[in-house]
Amino acid sequence: MAQPAKRFVTYEEGLSDFLETKQAKNTEGATKTTLTLLETFCAETGLSIYLDNAYMMDNTVQRFYAGIRKANGDFYKVTTMNCIRFGLQRHFLKN
């Protein structure tokens, strides 16, 4: 009788490679779009997101959240704002 497959797998090496390949393409696209929005906002307002000072970076992100609008000037839905927030979180945690 064949031995059943293991239910759990432990990674001794290559865990980070495995985790990077598990990120969905839609998630990568959403993160990229969010970063583009932030960079465009910073370019238009003269602010910088790549700061050494965490307080100033926090200030920039606060202004971004308060000032972001759709291309037609309307507010984003709450769910879209959550996606934007999580996209920035993924970017900052990765970098």
PDB file of N, CA, C and O in Angstrom, chain B, residues numbered from 101:
ATOM      1  N   MET B 101       0.849  -1.182   0.000  1.00  0.00           N
ATOM      2  CA  MET B 101       0.000   0.000   0.000  1.00  0.00           C
ATOM      3  C   MET B 101       0.891   1.241   0.000  1.00  0.00           C
ATOM      4  O   MET B 101       1.874   1.317   0.737  1.00  0.00           O
ATOM      5  N   ALA B 102       0.528   2.210  -0.841  1.00  0.00           N
ATOM      6  CA  ALA B 102       1.311   3.443  -0.951  1.00  0.00           C
ATOM      7  C   ALA B 102       1.116   4.309   0.283  1.00  0.00           C
ATOM      8  O   ALA B 102       0.039   4.350   0.878  1.00  0.00           O
ATOM      9  N   GLN B 103       2.168   4.987   0.641  1.00  0.00           N
ATOM     10  CA  GLN B 103       2.116   5.858   1.810  1.00  0.00           C
ATOM     11  C   GLN B 103       1.353   7.136   1.444  1.00  0.00           C
ATOM     12  O   GLN B 103       1.596   7.712   0.383  1.00  0.00           O
ATOM     13  N   PRO B 104       0.436   7.587   2.303  1.00  0.00           N
ATOM     14  CA  PRO B 104      -0.326   8.799   1.978  1.00  0.00           C
ATOM     15  C   PRO B 104       0.584  10.033   1.941  1.00  0.00           C
ATOM     16  O   PRO B 104       1.607  10.104   2.622  1.00  0.00           O
ATOM     17  N   ALA B 105       0.167  10.991   1.122  1.00  0.00           N
ATOM     18  CA  ALA B 105       0.938  12.238   1.017  1.00  0.00           C
ATOM     19  C   ALA B 105       0.870  12.990   2.341  1.00  0.00           C
ATOM     20  O   ALA B 105      -0.120  12.914   3.068  1.00  0.00           O
ATOM     21  N   LYS B 106       1.919  13.699   2.630  1.00  0.00           N
ATOM     22  CA  LYS B 106       1.954  14.496   3.857  1.00  0.00           C
ATOM     23  C   LYS B 106       0.982  15.663   3.746  1.00  0.00           C
ATOM     24  O   LYS B 106       0.854  16.291   2.694  1.00  0.00           O
ATOM     25  N   ARG B 107       0.316  15.932   4.828  1.00  0.00           N
ATOM     26  CA  ARG B 107      -0.622  17.044   4.842  1.00  0.00           C
ATOM     27  C   ARG B 107       0.108  18.376   4.970  1.00  0.00           C
ATOM     28  O   ARG B 107      -0.291  19.364   4.354  1.00  0.00           O
ATOM     29  N   PHE B 108       1.187  18.407   5.774  1.00  0.00           N
ATOM     30  CA  PHE B 108       1.924  19.633   6.006  1.00  0.00           C
ATOM     31  C   PHE B 108       3.333  19.491   5.471  1.00  0.00           C
ATOM     32  O   PHE B 108       3.951  18.430   5.559  1.00  0.00           O
ATOM     33  N   VAL B 109       3.820  20.572   4.922  1.00  0.00           N
ATOM     34  CA  VAL B 109       5.171  20.600   4.379  1.00  0.00           C
ATOM     35  C   VAL B 109       5.951  21.663   5.131  1.00  0.00           C
ATOM     36  O   VAL B 109       5.443  22.760   5.359  1.00  0.00           O
ATOM     37  N   THR B 110       7.169  21.353   5.515  1.00  0.00           N
ATOM     38  CA  THR B 110       8.030  22.352   6.144  1.00  0.00           C
ATOM     39  C   THR B 110       9.113  22.727   5.160  1.00  0.00           C
ATOM     40  O   THR B 110       9.656  21.877   4.454  1.00  0.00           O
ATOM     41  N   TYR B 111       9.416  23.996   5.123  1.00  0.00           N
ATOM     42  CA  TYR B 111      10.432  24.513   4.211  1.00  0.00           C
ATOM     43  C   TYR B 111      11.696  24.813   4.992  1.00  0.00           C
ATOM     44  O   TYR B 111      11.692  25.626   5.917  1.00  0.00           O
ATOM     45  N   GLU B 112      12.759  24.159   4.617  1.00  0.00           N
ATOM     46  CA  GLU B 112      14.051  24.455   5.213  1.00  0.00           C
ATOM     47  C   GLU B 112      14.717  25.593   4.445  1.00  0.00           C
ATOM     48  O   GLU B 112      15.376  26.454   5.027  1.00  0.00           O
ATOM     49  N   GLU B 113      14.532  25.578   3.136  1.00  0.00           N
ATOM     50  CA  GLU B 113      15.089  26.624   2.269  1.00  0.00           C
ATOM     51  C   GLU B 113      14.034  26.995   1.241  1.00  0.00           C
ATOM     52  O   GLU B 113      13.146  26.199   0.933  1.00  0.00           O
ATOM     53  N   GLY B 114      14.135  28.180   0.723  1.00  0.00           N
ATOM     54  CA  GLY B 114      13.257  28.588  -0.368  1.00  0.00           C
ATOM     55  C   GLY B 114      11.888  29.072   0.043  1.00  0.00           C
ATOM     56  O   GLY B 114      11.013  29.217  -0.811  1.00  0.00           O
ATOM     57  N   LEU B 115      11.670  29.328   1.318  1.00  0.00           N
ATOM     58  CA  LEU B 115      10.356  29.797   1.753  1.00  0.00           C
ATOM     59  C   LEU B 115      10.027  31.160   1.167  1.00  0.00           C
ATOM     60  O   LEU B 115       8.897  31.390   0.735  1.00  0.00           O
ATOM     61  N   SER B 116      10.993  32.061   1.146  1.00  0.00           N
ATOM     62  CA  SER B 116      10.721  33.403   0.602  1.00  0.00           C
ATOM     63  C   SER B 116      10.414  33.332  -0.893  1.00  0.00           C
ATOM     64  O   SER B 116       9.563  34.076  -1.380  1.00  0.00           O
ATOM     65  N   ASP B 117      11.089  32.454  -1.624  1.00  0.00           N
ATOM     66  CA  ASP B 117      10.782  32.284  -3.050  1.00  0.00           C
ATOM     67  C   ASP B 117       9.366  31.754  -3.237  1.00  0.00           C
ATOM     68  O   ASP B 117       8.638  32.199  -4.124  1.00  0.00           O
ATOM     69  N   PHE B 118       8.988  30.803  -2.395  1.00  0.00           N
ATOM     70  CA  PHE B 118       7.643  30.243  -2.466  1.00  0.00           C
ATOM     71  C   PHE B 118       6.589  31.315  -2.212  1.00  0.00           C
ATOM     72  O   PHE B 118       5.591  31.387  -2.928  1.00  0.00           O
ATOM     73  N   LEU B 119       6.805  32.142  -1.201  1.00  0.00           N
ATOM     74  CA  LEU B 119       5.836  33.183  -0.861  1.00  0.00           C
ATOM     75  C   LEU B 119       5.734  34.235  -1.955  1.00  0.00           C
ATOM     76  O   LEU B 119       4.642  34.738  -2.219  1.00  0.00           O
ATOM     77  N   GLU B 120       6.838  34.577  -2.593  1.00  0.00           N
ATOM     78  CA  GLU B 120       6.807  35.575  -3.661  1.00  0.00           C
ATOM     79  C   GLU B 120       6.022  35.080  -4.861  1.00  0.00           C
ATOM     80  O   GLU B 120       5.339  35.867  -5.517  1.00  0.00           O
ATOM     81  N   THR B 121       6.106  33.789  -5.161  1.00  0.00           N
ATOM     82  CA  THR B 121       5.385  33.254  -6.309  1.00  0.00           C
ATOM     83  C   THR B 121       3.903  33.085  -6.026  1.00  0.00           C
ATOM     84  O   THR B 121       3.119  32.915  -6.960  1.00  0.00           O
ATOM     85  N   LYS B 122       3.497  33.126  -4.763  1.00  0.00           N
ATOM     86  CA  LYS B 122       2.098  32.950  -4.402  1.00  0.00           C
ATOM     87  C   LYS B 122       1.288  34.236  -4.504  1.00  0.00           C
ATOM     88  O   LYS B 122       0.064  34.199  -4.382  1.00  0.00           O
ATOM     89  N   GLN B 123       1.939  35.360  -4.722  1.00  0.00           N
ATOM     90  CA  GLN B 123       1.204  36.620  -4.842  1.00  0.00           C
ATOM     91  C   GLN B 123       0.504  36.646  -6.198  1.00  0.00           C
ATOM     92  O   GLN B 123       1.148  36.487  -7.235  1.00  0.00           O
ATOM     93  N   ALA B 124      -0.779  36.841  -6.191  1.00  0.00           N
ATOM     94  CA  ALA B 124      -1.569  36.830  -7.418  1.00  0.00           C
ATOM     95  C   ALA B 124      -1.198  37.997  -8.322  1.00  0.00           C
ATOM     96  O   ALA B 124      -0.757  39.049  -7.858  1.00  0.00           O
ATOM     97  N   LYS B 125      -1.386  37.792  -9.621  1.00  0.00           N
ATOM     98  CA  LYS B 125      -1.077  38.856 -10.577  1.00  0.00           C
ATOM     99  C   LYS B 125      -1.961  40.073 -10.349  1.00  0.00           C
ATOM    100  O   LYS B 125      -1.514  41.206 -10.526  1.00  0.00           O
ATOM    101  N   ASN B 126      -3.214  39.849  -9.957  1.00  0.00           N
ATOM    102  CA  ASN B 126      -4.106  40.978  -9.671  1.00  0.00           C
ATOM    103  C   ASN B 126      -3.599  41.786  -8.483  1.00  0.00           C
ATOM    104  O   ASN B 126      -3.709  43.012  -8.463  1.00  0.00           O
ATOM    105  N   THR B 127      -3.044  41.094  -7.497  1.00  0.00           N
ATOM    106  CA  THR B 127      -2.499  41.781  -6.325  1.00  0.00           C
ATOM    107  C   THR B 127      -1.295  42.614  -6.726  1.00  0.00           C
ATOM    108  O   THR B 127      -1.152  43.753  -6.284  1.00  0.00           O
ATOM    109  N   GLU B 128      -0.429  42.056  -7.559  1.00  0.00           N
ATOM    110  CA  GLU B 128       0.730  42.807  -8.047  1.00  0.00           C
ATOM    111  C   GLU B 128       0.276  44.034  -8.818  1.00  0.00           C
ATOM    112  O   GLU B 128       0.834  45.117  -8.644  1.00  0.00           O
ATOM    113  N   GLY B 129      -0.736  43.873  -9.672  1.00  0.00           N
ATOM    114  CA  GLY B 129      -1.249  44.995 -10.453  1.00  0.00           C
ATOM    115  C   GLY B 129      -1.856  46.074  -9.579  1.00  0.00           C
ATOM    116  O   GLY B 129      -1.662  47.264  -9.829  1.00  0.00           O
ATOM    117  N   ALA B 130      -2.593  45.661  -8.548  1.00  0.00           N
ATOM    118  CA  ALA B 130      -3.207  46.624  -7.642  1.00  0.00           C
ATOM    119  C   ALA B 130      -2.146  47.402  -6.869  1.00  0.00           C
ATOM    120  O   ALA B 130      -2.280  48.607  -6.659  1.00  0.00           O
ATOM    121  N   THR B 131      -1.095  46.706  -6.450  1.00  0.00           N
ATOM    122  CA  THR B 131      -0.006  47.370  -5.734  1.00  0.00           C
ATOM    123  C   THR B 131       0.694  48.370  -6.640  1.00  0.00           C
ATOM    124  O   THR B 131       1.022  49.478  -6.216  1.00  0.00           O
ATOM    125  N   LYS B 132       0.923  47.978  -7.889  1.00  0.00           N
ATOM    126  CA  LYS B 132       1.584  48.861  -8.849  1.00  0.00           C
ATOM    127  C   LYS B 132       0.727  50.097  -9.135  1.00  0.00           C
ATOM    128  O   LYS B 132       1.241  51.213  -9.208  1.00  0.00           O
ATOM    129  N   THR B 133      -0.574  49.890  -9.294  1.00  0.00           N
ATOM    130  CA  THR B 133      -1.488  51.004  -9.544  1.00  0.00           C
ATOM    131  C   THR B 133      -1.507  51.967  -8.364  1.00  0.00           C
ATOM    132  O   THR B 133      -1.491  53.184  -8.549  1.00  0.00           O
ATOM    133  N   THR B 134      -1.542  51.422  -7.157  1.00  0.00           N
ATOM    134  CA  THR B 134      -1.529  52.251  -5.955  1.00  0.00           C
ATOM    135  C   THR B 134      -0.265  53.080  -5.873  1.00  0.00           C
ATOM    136  O   THR B 134      -0.314  54.269  -5.556  1.00  0.00           O
ATOM    137  N   LEU B 135       0.869  52.454  -6.158  1.00  0.00           N
ATOM    138  CA  LEU B 135       2.133  53.177  -6.112  1.00  0.00           C
ATOM    139  C   LEU B 135       2.176  54.268  -7.172  1.00  0.00           C
ATOM    140  O   LEU B 135       2.713  55.347  -6.922  1.00  0.00           O
ATOM    141  N   THR B 136       1.626  54.008  -8.339  1.00  0.00           N
ATOM    142  CA  THR B 136       1.554  55.024  -9.393  1.00  0.00           C
ATOM    143  C   THR B 136       0.686  56.196  -8.951  1.00  0.00           C
ATOM    144  O   THR B 136       1.033  57.352  -9.194  1.00  0.00           O
ATOM    145  N   LEU B 137      -0.448  55.904  -8.299  1.00  0.00           N
ATOM    146  CA  LEU B 137      -1.299  56.972  -7.768  1.00  0.00           C
ATOM    147  C   LEU B 137      -0.545  57.841  -6.775  1.00  0.00           C
ATOM    148  O   LEU B 137      -0.619  59.068  -6.827  1.00  0.00           O
ATOM    149  N   LEU B 138       0.182  57.193  -5.871  1.00  0.00           N
ATOM    150  CA  LEU B 138       0.930  57.937  -4.864  1.00  0.00           C
ATOM    151  C   LEU B 138       2.032  58.780  -5.499  1.00  0.00           C
ATOM    152  O   LEU B 138       2.217  59.939  -5.128  1.00  0.00           O
ATOM    153  N   GLU B 139       2.758  58.208  -6.446  1.00  0.00           N
ATOM    154  CA  GLU B 139       3.829  58.954  -7.109  1.00  0.00           C
ATOM    155  C   GLU B 139       3.271  60.137  -7.888  1.00  0.00           C
ATOM    156  O   GLU B 139       3.874  61.210  -7.893  1.00  0.00           O
ATOM    157  N   THR B 140       2.128  59.959  -8.548  1.00  0.00           N
ATOM    158  CA  THR B 140       1.490  61.054  -9.280  1.00  0.00           C
ATOM    159  C   THR B 140       1.035  62.143  -8.321  1.00  0.00           C
ATOM    160  O   THR B 140       1.213  63.331  -8.590  1.00  0.00           O
ATOM    161  N   PHE B 141       0.445  61.734  -7.200  1.00  0.00           N
ATOM    162  CA  PHE B 141       0.031  62.698  -6.190  1.00  0.00           C
ATOM    163  C   PHE B 141       1.224  63.504  -5.689  1.00  0.00           C
ATOM    164  O   PHE B 141       1.147  64.727  -5.563  1.00  0.00           O
ATOM    165  N   CYS B 142       2.321  62.819  -5.404  1.00  0.00           N
ATOM    166  CA  CYS B 142       3.517  63.501  -4.902  1.00  0.00           C
ATOM    167  C   CYS B 142       4.088  64.465  -5.945  1.00  0.00           C
ATOM    168  O   CYS B 142       4.538  65.559  -5.603  1.00  0.00           O
ATOM    169  N   ALA B 143       4.068  64.060  -7.202  1.00  0.00           N
ATOM    170  CA  ALA B 143       4.580  64.926  -8.260  1.00  0.00           C
ATOM    171  C   ALA B 143       3.728  66.186  -8.407  1.00  0.00           C
ATOM    172  O   ALA B 143       4.257  67.279  -8.611  1.00  0.00           O
ATOM    173  N   GLU B 144       2.415  66.030  -8.302  1.00  0.00           N
ATOM    174  CA  GLU B 144       1.517  67.180  -8.455  1.00  0.00           C
ATOM    175  C   GLU B 144       1.536  68.115  -7.252  1.00  0.00           C
ATOM    176  O   GLU B 144       1.306  69.315  -7.401  1.00  0.00           O
ATOM    177  N   THR B 145       1.803  67.588  -6.076  1.00  0.00           N
ATOM    178  CA  THR B 145       1.769  68.403  -4.863  1.00  0.00           C
ATOM    179  C   THR B 145       3.156  68.845  -4.398  1.00  0.00           C
ATOM    180  O   THR B 145       3.274  69.657  -3.479  1.00  0.00           O
ATOM    181  N   GLY B 146       4.196  68.320  -5.023  1.00  0.00           N
ATOM    182  CA  GLY B 146       5.553  68.684  -4.634  1.00  0.00           C
ATOM    183  C   GLY B 146       6.038  67.977  -3.382  1.00  0.00           C
ATOM    184  O   GLY B 146       7.043  68.376  -2.793  1.00  0.00           O
ATOM    185  N   LEU B 147       5.335  66.932  -2.969  1.00  0.00           N
ATOM    186  CA  LEU B 147       5.736  66.162  -1.793  1.00  0.00           C
ATOM    187  C   LEU B 147       6.611  64.988  -2.215  1.00  0.00           C
ATOM    188  O   LEU B 147       6.669  64.641  -3.394  1.00  0.00           O
ATOM    189  N   SER B 148       7.282  64.386  -1.259  1.00  0.00           N
ATOM    190  CA  SER B 148       8.101  63.215  -1.538  1.00  0.00           C
ATOM    191  C   SER B 148       7.697  62.083  -0.612  1.00  0.00           C
ATOM    192  O   SER B 148       7.471  62.294   0.580  1.00  0.00           O
ATOM    193  N   ILE B 149       7.609  60.894  -1.157  1.00  0.00           N
ATOM    194  CA  ILE B 149       7.257  59.733  -0.342  1.00  0.00           C
ATOM    195  C   ILE B 149       8.508  59.022   0.151  1.00  0.00           C
ATOM    196  O   ILE B 149       8.460  58.319   1.161  1.00  0.00           O
ATOM    197  N   TYR B 150       9.613  59.188  -0.535  1.00  0.00           N
ATOM    198  CA  TYR B 150      10.841  58.475  -0.175  1.00  0.00           C
ATOM    199  C   TYR B 150      11.671  59.345   0.768  1.00  0.00           C
ATOM    200  O   TYR B 150      12.654  59.970   0.371  1.00  0.00           O
ATOM    201  N   LEU B 151      11.244  59.361   2.017  1.00  0.00           N
ATOM    202  CA  LEU B 151      11.885  60.171   3.037  1.00  0.00           C
ATOM    203  C   LEU B 151      12.485  59.262   4.102  1.00  0.00           C
ATOM    204  O   LEU B 151      11.984  58.166   4.352  1.00  0.00           O
ATOM    205  N   ASP B 152      13.561  59.729   4.723  1.00  0.00           N
ATOM    206  CA  ASP B 152      14.153  58.972   5.815  1.00  0.00           C
ATOM    207  C   ASP B 152      13.380  59.162   7.113  1.00  0.00           C
ATOM    208  O   ASP B 152      13.393  58.293   7.984  1.00  0.00           O
ATOM    209  N   ASN B 153      12.721  60.280   7.236  1.00  0.00           N
ATOM    210  CA  ASN B 153      11.995  60.620   8.442  1.00  0.00           C
ATOM    211  C   ASN B 153      10.599  59.992   8.396  1.00  0.00           C
ATOM    212  O   ASN B 153       9.800  60.323   7.520  1.00  0.00           O
ATOM    213  N   ALA B 154      10.303  59.091   9.331  1.00  0.00           N
ATOM    214  CA  ALA B 154       9.013  58.393   9.344  1.00  0.00           C
ATOM    215  C   ALA B 154       7.853  59.366   9.566  1.00  0.00           C
ATOM    216  O   ALA B 154       6.772  59.178   9.007  1.00  0.00           O
ATOM    217  N   TYR B 155       8.069  60.399  10.376  1.00  0.00           N
ATOM    218  CA  TYR B 155       7.010  61.378  10.632  1.00  0.00           C
ATOM    219  C   TYR B 155       6.619  62.096   9.342  1.00  0.00           C
ATOM    220  O   TYR B 155       5.433  62.275   9.065  1.00  0.00           O
ATOM    221  N   MET B 156       7.602  62.504   8.560  1.00  0.00           N
ATOM    222  CA  MET B 156       7.304  63.215   7.310  1.00  0.00           C
ATOM    223  C   MET B 156       6.662  62.279   6.283  1.00  0.00           C
ATOM    224  O   MET B 156       5.791  62.700   5.523  1.00  0.00           O
ATOM    225  N   MET B 157       7.087  61.020   6.257  1.00  0.00           N
ATOM    226  CA  MET B 157       6.474  60.062   5.351  1.00  0.00           C
ATOM    227  C   MET B 157       5.014  59.839   5.738  1.00  0.00           C
ATOM    228  O   MET B 157       4.140  59.765   4.874  1.00  0.00           O
ATOM    229  N   ASP B 158       4.756  59.734   7.041  1.00  0.00           N
ATOM    230  CA  ASP B 158       3.400  59.575   7.540  1.00  0.00           C
ATOM    231  C   ASP B 158       2.545  60.774   7.148  1.00  0.00           C
ATOM    232  O   ASP B 158       1.387  60.611   6.764  1.00  0.00           O
ATOM    233  N   ASN B 159       3.100  61.959   7.241  1.00  0.00           N
ATOM    234  CA  ASN B 159       2.398  63.182   6.863  1.00  0.00           C
ATOM    235  C   ASN B 159       2.036  63.160   5.376  1.00  0.00           C
ATOM    236  O   ASN B 159       0.930  63.545   4.998  1.00  0.00           O
ATOM    237  N   THR B 160       2.961  62.712   4.543  1.00  0.00           N
ATOM    238  CA  THR B 160       2.697  62.633   3.104  1.00  0.00           C
ATOM    239  C   THR B 160       1.575  61.646   2.812  1.00  0.00           C
ATOM    240  O   THR B 160       0.687  61.932   2.009  1.00  0.00           O
ATOM    241  N   VAL B 161       1.613  60.492   3.458  1.00  0.00           N
ATOM    242  CA  VAL B 161       0.580  59.480   3.229  1.00  0.00           C
ATOM    243  C   VAL B 161      -0.779  59.975   3.724  1.00  0.00           C
ATOM    244  O   VAL B 161      -1.801  59.707   3.092  1.00  0.00           O
ATOM    245  N   GLN B 162      -0.800  60.690   4.843  1.00  0.00           N
ATOM    246  CA  GLN B 162      -2.060  61.274   5.323  1.00  0.00           C
ATOM    247  C   GLN B 162      -2.634  62.245   4.303  1.00  0.00           C
ATOM    248  O   GLN B 162      -3.830  62.211   4.010  1.00  0.00           O
ATOM    249  N   ARG B 163      -1.789  63.103   3.767  1.00  0.00           N
ATOM    250  CA  ARG B 163      -2.251  64.072   2.756  1.00  0.00           C
ATOM    251  C   ARG B 163      -2.754  63.357   1.498  1.00  0.00           C
ATOM    252  O   ARG B 163      -3.722  63.783   0.868  1.00  0.00           O
ATOM    253  N   PHE B 164      -2.072  62.256   1.147  1.00  0.00           N
ATOM    254  CA  PHE B 164      -2.486  61.446  -0.003  1.00  0.00           C
ATOM    255  C   PHE B 164      -3.888  60.896   0.218  1.00  0.00           C
ATOM    256  O   PHE B 164      -4.752  61.030  -0.648  1.00  0.00           O
ATOM    257  N   TYR B 165      -4.119  60.274   1.378  1.00  0.00           N
ATOM    258  CA  TYR B 165      -5.447  59.717   1.657  1.00  0.00           C
ATOM    259  C   TYR B 165      -6.524  60.790   1.664  1.00  0.00           C
ATOM    260  O   TYR B 165      -7.633  60.553   1.184  1.00  0.00           O
ATOM    261  N   ALA B 166      -6.220  61.951   2.192  1.00  0.00           N
ATOM    262  CA  ALA B 166      -7.204  63.033   2.257  1.00  0.00           C
ATOM    263  C   ALA B 166      -7.452  63.656   0.886  1.00  0.00           C
ATOM    264  O   ALA B 166      -8.556  64.128   0.614  1.00  0.00           O
ATOM    265  N   GLY B 167      -6.441  63.663   0.025  1.00  0.00           N
ATOM    266  CA  GLY B 167      -6.559  64.374  -1.234  1.00  0.00           C
ATOM    267  C   GLY B 167      -6.838  63.530  -2.456  1.00  0.00           C
ATOM    268  O   GLY B 167      -7.066  64.078  -3.535  1.00  0.00           O
ATOM    269  N   ILE B 168      -6.827  62.219  -2.328  1.00  0.00           N
ATOM    270  CA  ILE B 168      -6.999  61.372  -3.509  1.00  0.00           C
ATOM    271  C   ILE B 168      -8.448  61.396  -3.989  1.00  0.00           C
ATOM    272  O   ILE B 168      -9.390  61.320  -3.200  1.00  0.00           O
ATOM    273  N   ARG B 169      -8.592  61.504  -5.302  1.00  0.00           N
ATOM    274  CA  ARG B 169      -9.906  61.514  -5.948  1.00  0.00           C
ATOM    275  C   ARG B 169      -9.805  60.716  -7.247  1.00  0.00           C
ATOM    276  O   ARG B 169      -8.713  60.459  -7.755  1.00  0.00           O
ATOM    277  N   LYS B 170     -10.964  60.333  -7.769  1.00  0.00           N
ATOM    278  CA  LYS B 170     -11.021  59.713  -9.087  1.00  0.00           C
ATOM    279  C   LYS B 170     -10.637  60.764 -10.129  1.00  0.00           C
ATOM    280  O   LYS B 170     -10.550  61.951  -9.817  1.00  0.00           O
ATOM    281  N   ALA B 171     -10.411  60.326 -11.356  1.00  0.00           N
ATOM    282  CA  ALA B 171     -10.033  61.248 -12.428  1.00  0.00           C
ATOM    283  C   ALA B 171     -11.103  62.312 -12.669  1.00  0.00           C
ATOM    284  O   ALA B 171     -10.789  63.425 -13.091  1.00  0.00           O
ATOM    285  N   ASN B 172     -12.376  61.967 -12.400  1.00  0.00           N
ATOM    286  CA  ASN B 172     -13.459  62.934 -12.605  1.00  0.00           C
ATOM    287  C   ASN B 172     -13.715  63.808 -11.374  1.00  0.00           C
ATOM    288  O   ASN B 172     -14.618  64.644 -11.388  1.00  0.00           O
ATOM    289  N   GLY B 173     -12.927  63.620 -10.310  1.00  0.00           N
ATOM    290  CA  GLY B 173     -13.056  64.444  -9.117  1.00  0.00           C
ATOM    291  C   GLY B 173     -13.915  63.862  -8.011  1.00  0.00           C
ATOM    292  O   GLY B 173     -13.970  64.411  -6.910  1.00  0.00           O
ATOM    293  N   ASP B 174     -14.584  62.755  -8.294  1.00  0.00           N
ATOM    294  CA  ASP B 174     -15.426  62.112  -7.279  1.00  0.00           C
ATOM    295  C   ASP B 174     -14.562  61.383  -6.251  1.00  0.00           C
ATOM    296  O   ASP B 174     -13.400  61.062  -6.500  1.00  0.00           O
ATOM    297  N   PHE B 175     -15.164  61.133  -5.094  1.00  0.00           N
ATOM    298  CA  PHE B 175     -14.482  60.365  -4.065  1.00  0.00           C
ATOM    299  C   PHE B 175     -14.482  58.885  -4.437  1.00  0.00           C
ATOM    300  O   PHE B 175     -15.380  58.405  -5.129  1.00  0.00           O
ATOM    301  N   TYR B 176     -13.463  58.172  -3.967  1.00  0.00           N
ATOM    302  CA  TYR B 176     -13.436  56.725  -4.119  1.00  0.00           C
ATOM    303  C   TYR B 176     -14.361  56.088  -3.093  1.00  0.00           C
ATOM    304  O   TYR B 176     -14.629  56.673  -2.043  1.00  0.00           O
ATOM    305  N   LYS B 177     -14.848  54.890  -3.397  1.00  0.00           N
ATOM    306  CA  LYS B 177     -15.627  54.124  -2.429  1.00  0.00           C
ATOM    307  C   LYS B 177     -14.709  53.678  -1.300  1.00  0.00           C
ATOM    308  O   LYS B 177     -13.488  53.654  -1.450  1.00  0.00           O
ATOM    309  N   VAL B 178     -15.300  53.333  -0.187  1.00  0.00           N
ATOM    310  CA  VAL B 178     -14.538  52.870   0.971  1.00  0.00           C
ATOM    311  C   VAL B 178     -13.749  51.610   0.622  1.00  0.00           C
ATOM    312  O   VAL B 178     -12.599  51.460   1.036  1.00  0.00           O
ATOM    313  N   THR B 179     -14.357  50.714  -0.131  1.00  0.00           N
ATOM    314  CA  THR B 179     -13.661  49.477  -0.495  1.00  0.00           C
ATOM    315  C   THR B 179     -12.438  49.751  -1.369  1.00  0.00           C
ATOM    316  O   THR B 179     -11.415  49.077  -1.241  1.00  0.00           O
ATOM    317  N   THR B 180     -12.543  50.729  -2.246  1.00  0.00           N
ATOM    318  CA  THR B 180     -11.408  51.103  -3.083  1.00  0.00           C
ATOM    319  C   THR B 180     -10.311  51.735  -2.242  1.00  0.00           C
ATOM    320  O   THR B 180      -9.128  51.472  -2.456  1.00  0.00           O
ATOM    321  N   MET B 181     -10.700  52.562  -1.292  1.00  0.00           N
ATOM    322  CA  MET B 181      -9.705  53.158  -0.390  1.00  0.00           C
ATOM    323  C   MET B 181      -8.994  52.089   0.425  1.00  0.00           C
ATOM    324  O   MET B 181      -7.796  52.203   0.685  1.00  0.00           O
ATOM    325  N   ASN B 182      -9.721  51.052   0.829  1.00  0.00           N
ATOM    326  CA  ASN B 182      -9.084  49.939   1.535  1.00  0.00           C
ATOM    327  C   ASN B 182      -8.072  49.233   0.649  1.00  0.00           C
ATOM    328  O   ASN B 182      -6.988  48.870   1.108  1.00  0.00           O
ATOM    329  N   CYS B 183      -8.419  49.035  -0.618  1.00  0.00           N
ATOM    330  CA  CYS B 183      -7.475  48.409  -1.560  1.00  0.00           C
ATOM    331  C   CYS B 183      -6.227  49.270  -1.725  1.00  0.00           C
ATOM    332  O   CYS B 183      -5.112  48.752  -1.778  1.00  0.00           O
ATOM    333  N   ILE B 184      -6.415  50.567  -1.805  1.00  0.00           N
ATOM    334  CA  ILE B 184      -5.284  51.485  -1.927  1.00  0.00           C
ATOM    335  C   ILE B 184      -4.412  51.401  -0.673  1.00  0.00           C
ATOM    336  O   ILE B 184      -3.185  51.355  -0.759  1.00  0.00           O
ATOM    337  N   ARG B 185      -5.053  51.384   0.469  1.00  0.00           N
ATOM    338  CA  ARG B 185      -4.307  51.296   1.729  1.00  0.00           C
ATOM    339  C   ARG B 185      -3.507  49.998   1.806  1.00  0.00           C
ATOM    340  O   ARG B 185      -2.335  50.012   2.184  1.00  0.00           O
ATOM    341  N   PHE B 186      -4.129  48.887   1.454  1.00  0.00           N
ATOM    342  CA  PHE B 186      -3.424  47.610   1.499  1.00  0.00           C
ATOM    343  C   PHE B 186      -2.319  47.539   0.450  1.00  0.00           C
ATOM    344  O   PHE B 186      -1.286  46.908   0.675  1.00  0.00           O
ATOM    345  N   GLY B 187      -2.534  48.185  -0.695  1.00  0.00           N
ATOM    346  CA  GLY B 187      -1.484  48.233  -1.709  1.00  0.00           C
ATOM    347  C   GLY B 187      -0.250  48.963  -1.207  1.00  0.00           C
ATOM    348  O   GLY B 187       0.877  48.520  -1.425  1.00  0.00           O
ATOM    349  N   LEU B 188      -0.471  50.086  -0.533  1.00  0.00           N
ATOM    350  CA  LEU B 188       0.659  50.818   0.052  1.00  0.00           C
ATOM    351  C   LEU B 188       1.325  50.007   1.155  1.00  0.00           C
ATOM    352  O   LEU B 188       2.551  50.001   1.276  1.00  0.00           O
ATOM    353  N   GLN B 189       0.528  49.332   1.946  1.00  0.00           N
ATOM    354  CA  GLN B 189       1.087  48.510   3.014  1.00  0.00           C
ATOM    355  C   GLN B 189       1.974  47.415   2.438  1.00  0.00           C
ATOM    356  O   GLN B 189       3.074  47.181   2.940  1.00  0.00           O
ATOM    357  N   ARG B 190       1.504  46.740   1.384  1.00  0.00           N
ATOM    358  CA  ARG B 190       2.323  45.699   0.743  1.00  0.00           C
ATOM    359  C   ARG B 190       3.626  46.275   0.213  1.00  0.00           C
ATOM    360  O   ARG B 190       4.690  45.675   0.366  1.00  0.00           O
ATOM    361  N   HIS B 191       3.534  47.445  -0.413  1.00  0.00           N
ATOM    362  CA  HIS B 191       4.740  48.068  -0.961  1.00  0.00           C
ATOM    363  C   HIS B 191       5.745  48.415   0.134  1.00  0.00           C
ATOM    364  O   HIS B 191       6.933  48.121   0.007  1.00  0.00           O
ATOM    365  N   PHE B 192       5.269  49.033   1.198  1.00  0.00           N
ATOM    366  CA  PHE B 192       6.186  49.453   2.263  1.00  0.00           C
ATOM    367  C   PHE B 192       6.760  48.257   3.018  1.00  0.00           C
ATOM    368  O   PHE B 192       7.923  48.291   3.419  1.00  0.00           O
ATOM    369  N   LEU B 193       5.982  47.217   3.218  1.00  0.00           N
ATOM    370  CA  LEU B 193       6.502  46.028   3.896  1.00  0.00           C
ATOM    371  C   LEU B 193       7.537  45.314   3.045  1.00  0.00           C
ATOM    372  O   LEU B 193       8.516  44.776   3.562  1.00  0.00           O
ATOM    373  N   LYS B 194       7.317  45.314   1.742  1.00  0.00           N
ATOM    374  CA  LYS B 194       8.267  44.658   0.840  1.00  0.00           C
ATOM    375  C   LYS B 194       9.572  45.428   0.756  1.00  0.00           C
ATOM    376  O   LYS B 194      10.648  44.837   0.661  1.00  0.00           O
ATOM    377  N   ASN B 195       9.472  46.751   0.792  1.00  0.00           N
ATOM    378  CA  ASN B 195      10.660  47.592   0.635  1.00  0.00           C
ATOM    379  C   ASN B 195      11.102  48.135   1.969  1.00  0.00           C
ATOM    380  O   ASN B 195      12.089  48.868   2.041  1.00  0.00           O
TER     381      ASN B 195
END
